[in-house]
């Protein structure tokens, strides 16, 4: 719709894919320009794609240079999935952790590296996590507003609701799970609107 939060995918070679989700505070032309800066920097990360640390470092430098150290609140999560090794490599910069439903244990893990938002410190150090995935595992990256938006009773949609949907529909295709998440979220809100723009990226290992 009219959202300006940036998300994207990058595939530098046939055996891997990287994906980025960002959350940019505020509205209007200023925030929209951050999306342009992020897109330009991310699309230049072909060589760095398998290193989540390097990608986030590059985005951090780009946002810092554009804002001269006075950035809007820009959070981001980048992950790269290697199809050959079935390994996911990830780095977080202030975004909610990536949720992984582990088919083997029928439960969730939260994948986080606890990095600071982009643009404040050009020398900031970001961690890099690694995990192996199995066939049937489901991952979801989501904007904070998905779980913090309130209904008319003042209740949050909450992380438990998101997890419950994924667990209930674990046998479905990702597109179907995503459709159910959207339907239940909008039904939960009723006549109210979300707190902010919302990005949800959902994937399933097949």
Protein Blocks (a to p, Z undefined) as FASTA:
>chain_A
ZZfbdcddddfbfkbccddddddededjklmmmmmmmmmmmmmmmmmmmmmklmmmmmmm
mmmmmnnopaccdddddddddfklopacdddehiacdddddfklopacdddehiacehja
mkbccddddddddehiacddddfklmmpccfkopafbjmlmmmmmmmmmmpcfklmmmmm
mmmmmmmnmmaccfbdcdddddddZZ
